[in-house]
Amino acid sequence: MDENKKQNLRSGDWFARKGKMGFIYRAWMKNQGIPDYEFNGKPVIGICNTWSELTPCNVHFRELAESVKRGILEAGGFPVEFPVMSLGETLIKPTAMLYRNLASMDVEESIRANPLDGVVLLCGCDKTTPSLVMGACSVNIPTIVVSGGPMLTGRHNGKSVGTSDIWRYHDDLRENKITEEELLTIESAMCRSRGHCAVMGTASSMACMVESLGLSLPGNAAIPAADSRRKTLAQLSGLRIVEMVKKDIKLTDILTRNAFENAIKVNAAIGGSTNFVIHLLAIAGRIGVPLDLNDFDTLSANIPLIVNLQPSGKYFMEDLFYAGGLQPVMKELDAILHTDCITANGKTIRENYIDAKIFEADVIASMQKPFREEGGLVVLKGNICEDGAVMKPSAASARLMQHTGKAIVFEDIEDYKNRIDEDNLEVDENSILVLKNVGPKGYPGMPEVGNMGLPKKLLEKGITDMVRISDGRMSGTGFGTVILHVSPEAALGGNFAVIQTGDLITLNVANRSLNVALSDEELQRRKEQFIPLPPATKRGYVSMYIRHVQQAHLGTDLDFLRGSSGSIVLKDSH
């Protein structure tokens, strides 16, 4: 029996065709030296590669793709590697987040338009993971994720360093505690190997997300990029995707509501990035699973921090790997997880972690004796953020969890940069810094500027933290008492848009509230006088983004991209 008919392979609609169309679809592929039998019913597996020399975290992905290919070939599949837009967090201006949705469109259309039966997503730097998963969800064919892995821990002057230290060293430079020359030395010491950030930043949080969702093989989250076992996992993932195609295990089989709940609980326990919220909401919107901002608060409640990694703790991703990886962390959460969720390897999530062991108790603690009682993410509501805002208590100062202070308002990022270090800025340690117009539409693209550097004159007094509020985001490597993702954003002319310097703001984390001491009448009077900033541009993708991007509490996807178009293509090219 013909294998295409037996397995009903999607690629058969291209390569099993007779006549003109079959001739066209096969002939040009043969210029690569591919023999006839490769087109005879083998599962065609796409390797979706975000390799780019402009994405430093992903520069080893060509090599990683070769390991994936070996696994696909071993399993009897037909591997085809293809590039998609790569989003390098460290270089792209004005922010890689502006292009997450564009990259997801590239992924979605590339998968749907080509003769692919399954796909391996090679993900690393922050936005490459959610964009690839979002795009794949909108097609819904068998899919497995291979993360690129974290860097090795940096070392400088006998001390471990990572990307969370950027913010500390920047403040040290502003206070003249270090020189520009020393900073150059630290740069090389910090980023000393292939891979993404070595801390529990957004990239590592995304790698943990896909493993806790069940989209990767066990162990994917923590193996360092430079470790040979990363290649082994890649090869095994290539082997497994062929089996997933044969068994027709699609993303909708794995990405259930229970799987999303598991991911939220795991993110709470590891002290994952606040960016996790926006990306998971967007993924849920593509796959059609109901999920809202409040779920992140209710599902994270009472889950302590049990992973001691920067920026919330002390250690690094390399240490998490040596301590056992993500599997023993999930084992600690066994009583509160949905243990029967199916994963990419065909086993339940519980079957994957049940035999895991903790090898370093300083890195992975127990639920009974956690590193911190407050883990997870907190969702705030109030007249500043009617649709919500988020913060990360594990990275914040306990003394500021309930705080009232006068607002120091910066209307945009340029205003902040121009005034933050002015001697005449009327600010003290009790003030609350407010940054507007850095949201999805206002910036545009919602950059990672929410963890504003403190005024120089306060740093010189020894002040290391203040309450900071914005409609933007914060790097997963960042820390502090920072309130982010205020929704609606300032650009829309809501309450947040009309807060002024001197207004009294109260944060109460226990009550999940964030309010400004203004009457509804005063807020309305100010909103009637609101004049929005002109759009950044009137052409191209950015213009389309501004018109169609949703607010932070919905995941900042483009409104017309939510949902799925499936994998069927009915028309031929000739």
Secondary structure, 3 states (H helix, E strand, C coil): CCHHHHHCCCCHHHHCCCHHHHHHHHHHHHHHCCCHHHHCCCCEEEEEECCCCCCHHHCCHHHHHHHHHHHHHHCCCEEEEEECCCCCCCCCCCCHHHHHHHHHHHHHHHHHHCCCCEEEEEECCCCHHHHHHHHHHCCCCCEEEEECCECCCEEECCEEECCCHHHHHHHHHHCCCCCHHHHHHHHHHHCCCCCECCCCCHHHHHHHHHHHHCCCCCCCCCCCCCCHHHHHHHHHHHHHHHHHHHCCCCHHHHCCHHHHHHHHHHHHHHCCCCHHHHHHHHHHHHHCCCCCHHHHHHHHCCCCECECECCCCCECHHHHHHHCCHHHHHHHCHHHCCCCCECCCCCEHHHHHCCCCCCCCCCECCCCCCCECCCCCEEEECCCCCCEEEECHHHCCHHHCEEEEEEEEECCHHHHHHHCCCCCCCCCCCCEEEECCCCCCCCCCCCCCCCCCCCHHHHCCCCCCCEEEECCCCCCCCCCCEEEEEECCHHHCCCHHHCCCCCEEEEECCCCEEEECCCHHHHHHHHHCCCCCCCCCCCHHHHHHHHHECCHHHCCCEHHHCCCCCCCCCCCCC
